[in-house]
Amino acid sequence: MRISIPTAWLLGLALIAVGCSSRTTTAPEATVSAAASAVSADPQVSQILEGSCYQCHSTGGSAPWYAAISPTYLAANSARGALNFNDWQTYDTQKRAAALQSIEVAVSGGSMPPGDYTALDHSARLSEEQKQTLVKWASQSAVPAH
């Protein structure tokens, strides 16, 4: 059976659309959730981090198959080198403060999560409310306690 080029394109687009509608992870949820709760005691912040950040910024993260064509996700190993939430407990006060400041700047500036990744993984997109929650958390947590 021979498939015409327009039919092949439509079939390919349909497969991409189906893939974009859900996320599959290979990491056990307990591992990701434990890492999220170690970063923030606020369950709302933990949920946002888990849903939008951990795919690239956690060794337990595993993006959906279609994200592999995102240039930003392909650089995930460098993303984990810059910030890895699984290593959060090993960060000293200065490194945590710097990471939190980077989170605040990146989220408020709209560079995180990156557009080329969220175009493929819609579940990683942040609403304005989620952005505000993360920025508030990062700015309050970055202030060193005296």
Beta strands, then each sheet from edge to edge (+ up, - down):
end
